Amino acid sequence: MQRGSNRLSAHRDDEMKHELQGLIRSGHPTRVEEWHDPEPAADDDPEVTTGPVPHPGATGEAEALRFEFARHLGRTTFPAERSAVLRVLHERHAPDRLIALAQELPAHETFRTVQEVVSALGLRPEA
């Protein structure tokens, strides 16, 4: 294995991998002390810091909604029906707006991705 001009030693590189292993596997911070975790975005933060930047001239509503659903649902939720999506949103304390949108999903349709959830709500990504 070639390391090239890496400024970290092989030992420190392995140590950093070990530190991040819990975060990567669980999908949420795993530290005991809260002060180690980054702060979440505030309500009055600009949209640029909390979501994708829309294309010039586009509203970006579908992209922003997909980002919000993905942030709260994660990868392990899918494939899922509406009831499973709602359960995960409630468990992860998603905003009421997302829960209300998820209640509009078709009842017995199985969704494989977040994009399918957003498309079922009638929003298509900008071209």
MMTF fields as JSON, N, C-alpha, C and O atoms, coordinates in Angstrom:
{
  "mmtfVersion": "1.0.0",
  "mmtfProducer": "UNKNOWN",
  "numBonds": 507,
  "numAtoms": 508,
  "numGroups": 127,
  "numChains": 1,
  "numModels": 1,
  "chainsPerModel": [1],
  "groupsPerChain": [127],
  "chainIdList": ["A"],
  "bondAtomList": [4, 2, 8, 6, 12, 10, 16, 14, 20, 18, 24, 22, 28, 26, 32, 30, 36, 34, 40, 38, 44, 42, 48, 46, 52, 50, 56, 54, 60, 58, 64, 62, 68, 66, 72, 70, 76, 74, 80, 78, 84, 82, 88, 86, 92, 90, 96, 94, 100, 98, 104, 102, 108, 106, 112, 110, 116, 114, 120, 118, 124, 122, 128, 126, 132, 130, 136, 134, 140, 138, 144, 142, 148, 146, 152, 150, 156, 154, 160, 158, 164, 162, 168, 166, 172, 170, 176, 174, 180, 178, 184, 182, 188, 186, 192, 190, 196, 194, 200, 198, 204, 202, 208, 206, 212, 210, 216, 214, 220, 218, 224, 222, 228, 226, 232, 230, 236, 234, 240, 238, 244, 242, 248, 246, 252, 250, 256, 254, 260, 258, 264, 262, 268, 266, 272, 270, 276, 274, 280, 278, 284, 282, 288, 286, 292, 290, 296, 294, 300, 298, 304, 302, 308, 306, 312, 310, 316, 314, 320, 318, 324, 322, 328, 326, 332, 330, 336, 334, 340, 338, 344, 342, 348, 346, 352, 350, 356, 354, 360, 358, 364, 362, 368, 366, 372, 370, 376, 374, 380, 378, 384, 382, 388, 386, 392, 390, 396, 394, 400, 398, 404, 402, 408, 406, 412, 410, 416, 414, 420, 418, 424, 422, 428, 426, 432, 430, 436, 434, 440, 438, 444, 442, 448, 446, 452, 450, 456, 454, 460, 458, 464, 462, 468, 466, 472, 470, 476, 474, 480, 478, 484, 482, 488, 486, 492, 490, 496, 494, 500, 498, 504, 502],
  "bondOrderList": [1, 1, 1, 1, 1, 1, 1, 1, 1, 1, 1, 1, 1, 1, 1, 1, 1, 1, 1, 1, 1, 1, 1, 1, 1, 1, 1, 1, 1, 1, 1, 1, 1, 1, 1, 1, 1, 1, 1, 1, 1, 1, 1, 1, 1, 1, 1, 1, 1, 1, 1, 1, 1, 1, 1, 1, 1, 1, 1, 1, 1, 1, 1, 1, 1, 1, 1, 1, 1, 1, 1, 1, 1, 1, 1, 1, 1, 1, 1, 1, 1, 1, 1, 1, 1, 1, 1, 1, 1, 1, 1, 1, 1, 1, 1, 1, 1, 1, 1, 1, 1, 1, 1, 1, 1, 1, 1, 1, 1, 1, 1, 1, 1, 1, 1, 1, 1, 1, 1, 1, 1, 1, 1, 1, 1, 1],
  "groupList": [{"groupName": "MET", "atomNameList": ["N", "CA", "C", "O"], "elementList": ["N", "C", "C", "O"], "formalChargeList": [0, 0, 0, 0], "bondAtomList": [1, 0, 2, 1, 3, 2], "bondOrderList": [1, 1, 2], "singleLetterCode": "M", "chemCompType": "L-PEPTIDE LINKING"}, {"groupName": "GLN", "atomNameList": ["N", "CA", "C", "O"], "elementList": ["N", "C", "C", "O"], "formalChargeList": [0, 0, 0, 0], "bondAtomList": [1, 0, 2, 1, 3, 2], "bondOrderList": [1, 1, 2], "singleLetterCode": "Q", "chemCompType": "L-PEPTIDE LINKING"}, {"groupName": "ARG", "atomNameList": ["N", "CA", "C", "O"], "elementList": ["N", "C", "C", "O"], "formalChargeList": [0, 0, 0, 0], "bondAtomList": [1, 0, 2, 1, 3, 2], "bondOrderList": [1, 1, 2], "singleLetterCode": "R", "chemCompType": "L-PEPTIDE LINKING"}, {"groupName": "GLY", "atomNameList": ["N", "CA", "C", "O"], "elementList": ["N", "C", "C", "O"], "formalChargeList": [0, 0, 0, 0], "bondAtomList": [1, 0, 2, 1, 3, 2], "bondOrderList": [1, 1, 2], "singleLetterCode": "G", "chemCompType": "PEPTIDE LINKING"}, {"groupName": "SER", "atomNameList": ["N", "CA", "C", "O"], "elementList": ["N", "C", "C", "O"], "formalChargeList": [0, 0, 0, 0], "bondAtomList": [1, 0, 2, 1, 3, 2], "bondOrderList": [1, 1, 2], "singleLetterCode": "S", "chemCompType": "L-PEPTIDE LINKING"}, {"groupName": "ASN", "atomNameList": ["N", "CA", "C", "O"], "elementList": ["N", "C", "C", "O"], "formalChargeList": [0, 0, 0, 0], "bondAtomList": [1, 0, 2, 1, 3, 2], "bondOrderList": [1, 1, 2], "singleLetterCode": "N", "chemCompType": "L-PEPTIDE LINKING"}, {"groupName": "LEU", "atomNameList": ["N", "CA", "C", "O"], "elementList": ["N", "C", "C", "O"], "formalChargeList": [0, 0, 0, 0], "bondAtomList": [1, 0, 2, 1, 3, 2], "bondOrderList": [1, 1, 2], "singleLetterCode": "L", "chemCompType": "L-PEPTIDE LINKING"}, {"groupName": "ALA", "atomNameList": ["N", "CA", "C", "O"], "elementList": ["N", "C", "C", "O"], "formalChargeList": [0, 0, 0, 0], "bondAtomList": [1, 0, 2, 1, 3, 2], "bondOrderList": [1, 1, 2], "singleLetterCode": "A", "chemCompType": "L-PEPTIDE LINKING"}, {"groupName": "HIS", "atomNameList": ["N", "CA", "C", "O"], "elementList": ["N", "C", "C", "O"], "formalChargeList": [0, 0, 0, 0], "bondAtomList": [1, 0, 2, 1, 3, 2], "bondOrderList": [1, 1, 2], "singleLetterCode": "H", "chemCompType": "L-PEPTIDE LINKING"}, {"groupName": "ASP", "atomNameList": ["N", "CA", "C", "O"], "elementList": ["N", "C", "C", "O"], "formalChargeList": [0, 0, 0, 0], "bondAtomList": [1, 0, 2, 1, 3, 2], "bondOrderList": [1, 1, 2], "singleLetterCode": "D", "chemCompType": "L-PEPTIDE LINKING"}, {"groupName": "GLU", "atomNameList": ["N", "CA", "C", "O"], "elementList": ["N", "C", "C", "O"], "formalChargeList": [0, 0, 0, 0], "bondAtomList": [1, 0, 2, 1, 3, 2], "bondOrderList": [1, 1, 2], "singleLetterCode": "E", "chemCompType": "L-PEPTIDE LINKING"}, {"groupName": "LYS", "atomNameList": ["N", "CA", "C", "O"], "elementList": ["N", "C", "C", "O"], "formalChargeList": [0, 0, 0, 0], "bondAtomList": [1, 0, 2, 1, 3, 2], "bondOrderList": [1, 1, 2], "singleLetterCode": "K", "chemCompType": "L-PEPTIDE LINKING"}, {"groupName": "ILE", "atomNameList": ["N", "CA", "C", "O"], "elementList": ["N", "C", "C", "O"], "formalChargeList": [0, 0, 0, 0], "bondAtomList": [1, 0, 2, 1, 3, 2], "bondOrderList": [1, 1, 2], "singleLetterCode": "I", "chemCompType": "L-PEPTIDE LINKING"}, {"groupName": "PRO", "atomNameList": ["N", "CA", "C", "O"], "elementList": ["N", "C", "C", "O"], "formalChargeList": [0, 0, 0, 0], "bondAtomList": [1, 0, 2, 1, 3, 2], "bondOrderList": [1, 1, 2], "singleLetterCode": "P", "chemCompType": "L-PEPTIDE LINKING"}, {"groupName": "THR", "atomNameList": ["N", "CA", "C", "O"], "elementList": ["N", "C", "C", "O"], "formalChargeList": [0, 0, 0, 0], "bondAtomList": [1, 0, 2, 1, 3, 2], "bondOrderList": [1, 1, 2], "singleLetterCode": "T", "chemCompType": "L-PEPTIDE LINKING"}, {"groupName": "VAL", "atomNameList": ["N", "CA", "C", "O"], "elementList": ["N", "C", "C", "O"], "formalChargeList": [0, 0, 0, 0], "bondAtomList": [1, 0, 2, 1, 3, 2], "bondOrderList": [1, 1, 2], "singleLetterCode": "V", "chemCompType": "L-PEPTIDE LINKING"}, {"groupName": "TRP", "atomNameList": ["N", "CA", "C", "O"], "elementList": ["N", "C", "C", "O"], "formalChargeList": [0, 0, 0, 0], "bondAtomList": [1, 0, 2, 1, 3, 2], "bondOrderList": [1, 1, 2], "singleLetterCode": "W", "chemCompType": "L-PEPTIDE LINKING"}, {"groupName": "PHE", "atomNameList": ["N", "CA", "C", "O"], "elementList": ["N", "C", "C", "O"], "formalChargeList": [0, 0, 0, 0], "bondAtomList": [1, 0, 2, 1, 3, 2], "bondOrderList": [1, 1, 2], "singleLetterCode": "F", "chemCompType": "L-PEPTIDE LINKING"}],
  "groupTypeList": [0, 1, 2, 3, 4, 5, 2, 6, 4, 7, 8, 2, 9, 9, 10, 0, 11, 8, 10, 6, 1, 3, 6, 12, 2, 4, 3, 8, 13, 14, 2, 15, 10, 10, 16, 8, 9, 13, 10, 13, 7, 7, 9, 9, 9, 13, 10, 15, 14, 14, 3, 13, 15, 13, 8, 13, 3, 7, 14, 3, 10, 7, 10, 7, 6, 2, 17, 10, 17, 7, 2, 8, 6, 3, 2, 14, 14, 17, 13, 7, 10, 2, 4, 7, 15, 6, 2, 15, 6, 8, 10, 2, 8, 7, 13, 9, 2, 6, 12, 7, 6, 7, 1, 10, 6, 13, 7, 8, 10, 14, 17, 2, 14, 15, 1, 10, 15, 15, 4, 7, 6, 3, 6, 2, 13, 10, 7],
  "groupIdList": [1, 2, 3, 4, 5, 6, 7, 8, 9, 10, 11, 12, 13, 14, 15, 16, 17, 18, 19, 20, 21, 22, 23, 24, 25, 26, 27, 28, 29, 30, 31, 32, 33, 34, 35, 36, 37, 38, 39, 40, 41, 42, 43, 44, 45, 46, 47, 48, 49, 50, 51, 52, 53, 54, 55, 56, 57, 58, 59, 60, 61, 62, 63, 64, 65, 66, 67, 68, 69, 70, 71, 72, 73, 74, 75, 76, 77, 78, 79, 80, 81, 82, 83, 84, 85, 86, 87, 88, 89, 90, 91, 92, 93, 94, 95, 96, 97, 98, 99, 100, 101, 102, 103, 104, 105, 106, 107, 108, 109, 110, 111, 112, 113, 114, 115, 116, 117, 118, 119, 120, 121, 122, 123, 124, 125, 126, 127],
  "secStructList": [7, 7, 7, 6, 6, 7, 1, 1, 7, 2, 2, 2, 2, 2, 2, 2, 2, 2, 2, 2, 2, 2, 2, 2, 2, 2, 1, 1, 7, 7, 7, 1, 1, 4, 4, 4, 1, 7, 7, 7, 7, 7, 6, 6, 1, 7, 2, 2, 2, 2, 1, 7, 7, 7, 7, 6, 6, 7, 7, 7, 2, 2, 2, 2, 2, 2, 2, 2, 2, 2, 2, 2, 2, 7, 1, 6, 6, 7, 1, 5, 7, 2, 2, 2, 2, 2, 2, 2, 2, 2, 2, 6, 6, 7, 7, 2, 2, 2, 2, 2, 2, 2, 2, 6, 1, 7, 6, 6, 7, 7, 5, 7, 1, 2, 2, 2, 2, 2, 2, 2, 6, 6, 7, 7, 7, 7, 7],
  "xCoordList": [0.841, 0.0, 0.889, 1.777, 0.632, 1.435, 0.749, -0.444, 1.47, 0.901, 1.216, 0.564, 2.165, 2.48, 2.98, 3.81, 2.484, 2.948, 1.961, 1.704, 1.413, 0.462, 1.174, 2.242, 0.576, 1.21, 0.984, 1.598, 0.114, -0.139, 0.625, 0.827, 1.035, 1.719, 0.695, -0.505, 1.16, 0.266, -0.472, -1.648, 0.21, -0.408, -1.536, -2.617, -1.301, -2.329, -3.503, -4.653, -3.217, -4.266, -5.195, -6.416, -4.622, -5.418, -6.19, -7.322, -5.581, -6.238, -7.466, -8.505, -7.344, -8.461, -9.593, -10.768, -9.251, -10.265, -11.05, -12.273, -10.333, -10.975, -11.909, -12.993, -11.502, -12.333, -13.637, -14.673, -13.594, -14.784, -15.642, -16.736, -15.183, -15.889, -17.316, -18.237, -17.52, -18.849, -19.8, -20.964, -19.301, -20.115, -20.523, -21.674, -19.609, -19.9, -20.908, -21.825, -20.754, -21.676, -23.068, -24.067, -23.142, -24.44, -25.193, -26.424, -24.489, -25.151, -25.481, -26.116, -25.065, -25.274, -24.087, -23.36, -23.87, -22.722, -22.765, -23.831, -21.598, -21.526, -20.709, -20.369, -20.401, -19.587, -20.441, -21.62, -19.831, -20.54, -20.681, -21.74, -19.609, -19.647, -20.232, -19.721, -21.311, -21.978, -21.108, -21.283, -20.189, -19.392, -18.467, -17.928, -18.267, -17.463, -18.232, -17.62, -19.55, -20.372, -20.541, -20.612, -20.605, -20.865, -22.293, -23.189, -22.496, -23.833, -24.695, -24.198, -25.985, -26.875, -27.131, -26.856, -27.658, -27.963, -29.073, -29.992, -28.989, -30.007, -31.172, -31.038, -32.312, -33.494, -33.296, -33.886, -32.478, -32.301, -31.055, -30.672, -30.416, -29.276, -29.737, -30.848, -28.911, -29.293, -29.455, -28.804, -30.318, -30.592, -29.339, -29.249, -28.375, -27.172, -26.415, -25.776, -26.469, -25.715, -26.426, -25.798, -27.713, -28.452, -28.965, -29.623, -28.693, -29.216, -28.503, -27.554, -28.972, -28.32, -28.607, -29.655, -27.676, -27.863, -28.58, -28.069, -29.754, -30.491, -29.787, -28.966, -30.121, -29.586, -30.057, -31.121, -29.298, -29.736, -31.091, -31.271, -32.018, -33.339, -34.312, -35.499, -33.863, -34.738, -35.149, -34.426, -36.302, -36.757, -36.006, -35.731, -35.67, -34.938, -35.775, -35.226, -37.104, -37.974, -37.816, -37.741, -37.765, -37.628, -36.289, -36.223, -35.217, -33.9, -33.826, -33.266, -34.398, -34.381, -35.208, -34.817, -36.349, -37.2, -36.524, -36.58, -35.89, -35.163, -34.041, -33.815, -33.344, -32.273, -32.817, -32.227, -33.938, -34.523, -34.983, -34.721, -35.666, -36.09, -34.869, -34.855, -33.855, -32.656, -31.953, -31.429, -31.943, -31.283, -31.973, -31.313, -33.287, -34.028, -34.272, -34.414, -34.322, -34.618, -33.364, -33.369, -32.303, -31.093, -31.257, -32.288, -30.247, -30.263, -30.969, -31.538, -30.94, -31.435, -32.949, -33.488, -33.643, -35.105, -35.685, -36.756, -35.01, -35.554, -35.15, -34.091, -35.992, -37.31, -38.353, -38.269, -39.348, -40.348, -41.658, -41.688, -42.733, -44.037, -44.248, -43.401, -45.377, -45.658, -45.597, -45.049, -46.152, -46.171, -44.761, -44.503, -43.851, -42.472, -41.769, -41.003, -42.034, -41.435, -41.92, -41.125, -43.212, -43.767, -43.197, -42.889, -43.055, -42.517, -41.097, -40.764, -40.256, -38.871, -38.826, -38.023, -39.667, -39.697, -40.086, -39.517, -41.056, -41.443, -40.317, -40.033, -39.671, -38.59, -37.419, -36.772, -37.151, -36.002, -36.382, -35.597, -37.591, -38.058, -37.945, -37.405, -38.461, -38.461, -39.438, -40.37, -39.234, -40.163, -41.578, -41.763, -42.568, -43.971, -44.284, -45.13, -43.611, -43.847, -43.522, -44.266, -42.412, -42.047, -43.026, -43.375, -43.464, -44.423, -45.743, -46.362, -46.178, -47.426, -47.307, -48.255, -46.159, -45.957, -45.929, -46.479, -45.294, -45.214, -46.589, -46.824, -47.491, -48.843, -49.616, -50.61, -49.177, -49.819, -49.341, -49.88, -48.347, -47.831, -48.884, -49.715, -48.852, -49.767, -49.533, -48.389, -50.613, -50.534, -49.792, -48.98, -50.037, -49.473, -48.414, -48.174, -47.791, -46.703, -45.386, -45.212, -44.46, -43.15, -42.152, -42.037, -41.444, -40.45, -39.066, -38.769, -38.213, -36.858, -35.831, -34.769, -36.135, -35.184, -35.931, -37.157, -35.172, -35.753, -36.306, -37.328, -35.633, -36.114, -37.508, -38.341, -37.776, -39.108, -40.148, -41.296, -39.763, -40.681, -41.038, -42.211, -40.035, -40.276, -41.083, -41.974, -40.792, -41.53, -42.992, -43.881, -43.248, -44.624, -45.421, -46.65, -44.733, -45.394, -45.673, -46.243, -45.268, -45.538, -44.462, -44.681, -43.304, -42.198, -41.147, -40.759, -40.693, -39.652, -38.414, -38.524, -37.227, -35.991, -35.869, -36.346, -35.22, -35.01, -34.014, -33.073, -34.223, -33.321, -32.081, -31.202],
  "yCoordList": [-1.173, 0.0, 1.241, 1.386, 2.132, 3.336, 4.488, 4.717, 5.201, 6.303, 7.652, 8.641, 7.734, 8.982, 10.033, 9.745, 11.241, 12.348, 12.634, 13.795, 11.599, 11.758, 12.365, 11.9, 13.403, 14.073, 13.309, 13.633, 12.303, 11.505, 10.194, 9.639, 9.721, 8.431, 7.317, 7.539, 6.143, 4.998, 4.708, 4.342, 4.87, 4.634, 5.632, 5.238, 6.908, 7.941, 7.757, 7.988, 7.346, 7.093, 5.973, 6.098, 4.89, 3.786, 4.207, 3.773, 5.045, 5.538, 6.387, 6.278, 7.224, 8.06, 7.201, 7.497, 6.157, 5.237, 4.602, 4.479, 4.203, 3.574, 4.563, 4.179, 5.826, 6.837, 7.08, 7.324, 7.016, 7.297, 6.069, 6.2, 4.906, 3.672, 3.644, 3.216, 4.078, 4.08, 5.027, 4.696, 6.213, 7.185, 6.657, 6.817, 6.039, 5.523, 4.385, 4.323, 3.502, 2.354, 2.748, 2.23, 3.651, 3.963, 5.068, 5.086, 5.988, 7.084, 8.255, 9.211, 8.206, 9.32, 9.382, 8.397, 10.532, 10.662, 9.616, 9.282, 9.113, 8.046, 8.442, 7.583, 9.689, 10.118, 10.276, 10.622, 10.018, 10.152, 11.623, 12.061, 12.375, 13.796, 14.569, 14.497, 15.312, 16.052, 17.147, 17.509, 17.675, 18.789, 18.377, 19.243, 17.07, 16.607, 16.694, 16.828, 16.62, 16.58, 17.972, 18.958, 18.056, 19.363, 19.812, 18.984, 21.106, 21.629, 21.509, 21.685, 21.211, 21.177, 22.589, 23.575, 22.665, 23.971, 24.647, 23.983, 25.949, 26.719, 27.026, 26.937, 27.387, 27.692, 28.896, 28.962, 29.846, 31.061, 31.022, 32.051, 29.856, 29.731, 29.827, 29.403, 30.373, 30.423, 29.014, 28.08, 28.856, 27.547, 26.903, 25.676, 27.704, 27.167, 26.26, 25.305, 26.531, 25.724, 24.428, 23.524, 24.316, 23.137, 22.279, 21.27, 22.637, 21.851, 22.135, 22.917, 21.487, 21.672, 23.063, 23.651, 23.563, 24.864, 24.621, 23.876, 25.23, 24.986, 25.587, 26.496, 25.063, 25.591, 27.033, 27.389, 27.867, 29.249, 29.277, 28.621, 30.024, 30.148, 29.055, 29.159, 28.022, 26.927, 27.134, 27.748, 26.621, 26.75, 25.784, 26.1, 24.603, 23.628, 22.982, 22.389, 23.077, 22.538, 21.023, 20.497, 20.318, 18.863, 18.454, 17.507, 19.172, 18.845, 19.094, 18.291, 20.212, 20.524, 19.521, 19.115, 19.126, 18.149, 16.777, 16.089, 16.386, 15.114, 15.127, 14.131, 16.246, 16.377, 16.22, 15.512, 16.876, 16.794, 15.376, 14.873, 14.726, 13.34, 12.441, 11.605, 12.606, 11.76, 11.969, 11.021, 13.196, 13.491, 12.795, 12.371, 12.673, 12.067, 10.572, 9.85, 10.095, 8.675, 7.813, 6.7, 8.294, 7.5, 6.387, 6.294, 5.549, 4.474, 3.212, 2.479, 2.955, 1.675, 1.584, 0.508, 2.663, 2.661, 1.91, 1.314, 1.929, 1.414, -0.016, -0.454, -0.762, -0.453, -0.378, -1.09, 0.507, 0.73, 1.225, 1.84, 0.943, 1.492, 2.762, 3.13, 3.432, 4.695, 4.553, 5.422, 3.47, 3.309, 3.246, 3.807, 2.568, 2.48, 3.829, 4.198, 4.562, 5.895, 6.81, 7.536, 6.778, 7.607, 7.226, 8.096, 5.924, 5.462, 5.987, 6.478, 5.883, 6.346, 7.862, 8.363, 8.585, 10.045, 10.434, 11.366, 9.72, 10.003, 9.651, 10.412, 8.501, 8.067, 9.042, 9.257, 9.627, 10.52, 11.988, 12.876, 12.239, 13.594, 14.541, 15.641, 14.092, 14.92, 16.083, 15.999, 17.158, 18.295, 17.879, 16.969, 18.559, 18.252, 18.373, 17.643, 19.283, 19.464, 18.193, 17.816, 17.523, 16.281, 15.158, 14.363, 15.092, 14.057, 14.262, 13.296, 15.51, 15.793, 15.415, 14.887, 15.676, 15.282, 13.767, 13.227, 13.076, 11.617, 10.982, 9.893, 11.627, 11.09, 11.132, 10.422, 11.951, 12.027, 10.95, 10.83, 10.169, 9.102, 8.012, 7.792, 7.318, 6.189, 5.109, 4.818, 4.52, 3.623, 2.319, 1.912, 1.656, 0.313, 0.266, -0.792, 1.38, 1.417, 1.282, 1.871, 0.503, 0.313, 1.263, 1.317, 1.999, 2.96, 2.382, 1.887, 2.448, 1.912, 2.977, 2.667, 4.236, 5.331, 6.587, 6.66, 7.558, 8.846, 9.539, 10.221, 9.365, 9.984, 9.466, 10.236, 8.195, 7.649, 8.256, 8.457, 8.547, 9.196, 10.586, 10.958, 11.353, 12.713, 12.682, 13.511, 11.751, 11.639, 11.265, 11.738, 10.433, 10.055, 11.244, 11.244, 12.249, 13.465, 14.436, 15.506, 14.058, 14.891, 15.897, 16.78, 15.8, 16.72, 15.999, 14.878, 16.627, 16.054, 16.925, 18.145, 16.31, 17.117, 17.995, 17.649, 19.132, 20.064, 19.464, 18.781, 19.718, 19.184, 20.039, 19.755],
  "zCoordList": [0.0, 0.0, 0.0, 0.84, -0.959, -1.086, -0.367, -0.568, 0.45, 1.202, 0.557, 0.893, -0.335, -1.012, -0.042, 0.82, -0.178, 0.657, 1.782, 2.099, 2.381, 3.471, 4.675, 5.076, 5.245, 6.387, 7.689, 8.705, 7.675, 8.874, 8.792, 7.712, 9.926, 9.946, 9.778, 9.941, 9.459, 9.297, 10.606, 10.589, 11.729, 13.036, 13.293, 13.73, 13.031, 13.265, 12.302, 12.673, 11.082, 10.102, 10.585, 10.495, 11.092, 11.624, 12.872, 13.082, 13.69, 14.901, 14.546, 15.196, 13.522, 13.098, 12.508, 12.727, 11.772, 11.245, 12.385, 12.32, 13.427, 14.584, 15.288, 15.727, 15.399, 16.053, 15.299, 15.918, 13.986, 13.171, 12.894, 12.344, 13.252, 12.932, 13.506, 12.809, 14.724, 15.323, 14.611, 14.388, 14.253, 13.536, 12.172, 11.767, 11.469, 10.133, 10.199, 9.379, 11.143, 11.25, 11.736, 11.236, 12.699, 13.303, 12.577, 12.604, 11.93, 11.245, 12.146, 11.701, 13.403, 14.326, 15.273, 15.408, 15.942, 16.85, 17.968, 18.485, 18.324, 19.318, 20.55, 21.363, 20.694, 21.834, 23.091, 23.017, 24.232, 25.499, 25.874, 26.322, 25.686, 26.015, 24.844, 23.727, 25.102, 24.034, 23.442, 22.279, 24.208, 23.719, 22.584, 21.895, 22.369, 21.244, 19.923, 18.864, 19.973, 18.762, 18.168, 18.902, 16.839, 16.228, 16.519, 16.679, 16.587, 16.853, 15.603, 14.491, 15.775, 14.611, 14.099, 14.783, 12.892, 12.306, 13.104, 13.582, 13.244, 13.956, 13.017, 11.797, 13.596, 12.797, 11.896, 10.817, 12.316, 11.53, 10.638, 10.081, 10.491, 9.596, 8.15, 7.83, 7.275, 5.865, 5.3, 5.768, 4.3, 3.703, 3.124, 3.067, 2.698, 2.078, 3.036, 2.595, 4.316, 5.275, 5.646, 6.197, 5.358, 5.786, 4.64, 4.891, 3.409, 2.305, 1.011, 0.965, -0.051, -1.344, -1.901, -1.636, -2.658, -3.293, -4.621, -5.456, -4.84, -6.073, -7.282, -7.153, -8.466, -9.707, -9.88, -9.374, -10.578, -10.795, -11.513, -12.539, -10.975, -11.571, -11.165, -11.475, -10.49, -10.069, -8.62, -7.835, -8.283, -6.902, -6.003, -4.845, -6.526, -5.734, -4.659, -3.729, -4.755, -3.715, -3.589, -2.478, -4.725, -4.683, -4.076, -3.292, -4.44, -3.907, -2.403, -1.657, -1.97, -0.543, 0.255, 1.349, -0.297, 0.386, 0.437, 1.456, -0.66, -0.683, 0.351, 1.037, 0.463, 1.455, 2.869, 3.685, 3.165, 4.501, 4.82, 5.913, 3.879, 4.113, 4.308, 5.211, 3.475, 3.585, 4.921, 5.506, 5.398, 6.672, 7.834, 8.783, 7.77, 8.877, 8.694, 9.681, 7.455, 7.234, 7.189, 7.713, 6.582, 6.459, 5.441, 4.774, 5.321, 4.325, 4.804, 3.995, 6.079, 6.594, 6.618, 6.874, 6.364, 6.392, 5.198, 5.31, 4.084, 2.826, 2.567, 3.016, 1.838, 1.288, 2.401, 3.402, 2.202, 3.249, 2.656, 1.59, 3.371, 3.03, 3.841, 4.656, 3.619, 4.282, 5.807, 6.486, 6.343, 7.802, 8.385, 9.449, 7.694, 8.177, 8.086, 8.976, 7.008, 6.854, 7.974, 8.571, 8.259, 9.332, 10.693, 11.508, 10.938, 12.215, 12.422, 13.5, 11.38, 11.495, 11.679, 12.466, 10.973, 11.132, 12.557, 13.125, 13.136, 14.528, 15.494, 16.419, 15.285, 16.171, 16.158, 17.182, 15.0, 14.856, 15.007, 14.676, 15.51, 15.823, 14.629, 14.738, 13.502, 12.289, 12.452, 13.251, 11.708, 11.784, 11.377, 10.569, 11.949, 11.657, 10.173, 9.657, 9.485, 8.045, 7.269, 6.364, 7.615, 6.937, 7.262, 6.389, 8.503, 8.9, 8.169, 7.723, 8.045, 7.328, 5.862, 5.282, 5.255, 3.857, 3.71, 2.75, 4.654, 4.587, 4.754, 4.23, 5.462, 5.616, 4.303, 4.153, 3.353, 2.049, 1.087, -0.013, 1.473, 0.601, 0.413, 1.295, -0.75, -0.952, 0.108, 0.458, 0.613, 1.772, 1.511, 2.342, 0.402, 0.219, -0.875, -1.456, -1.157, -2.13, -1.373, -0.306, -1.933, -1.307, -1.957, -3.182, -1.137, -1.6, -1.357, -0.269, -2.389, -2.277, -1.944, -1.403, -2.263, -2.031, -1.584, -1.654, -1.129, -0.756, -2.001, -1.93, -3.138, -4.375, -4.733, -5.213, -4.513, -4.78, -3.841, -4.239, -2.613, -1.661, -2.172, -2.193, -2.584, -3.067, -4.363, -4.549, -5.25, -6.514, -6.254, -6.961, -5.261, -4.931, -4.404, -4.465, -3.893, -3.426, -4.567, -4.354, -5.782, -6.955, -7.269, -8.099, -6.637, -6.909, -7.719, -7.389, -8.762, -9.623, -9.511, -9.386, -9.556, -9.5, -10.742, -11.823, -10.554, -11.669, -12.648, -12.244, -13.93, -14.967, -15.071, -15.885]
}
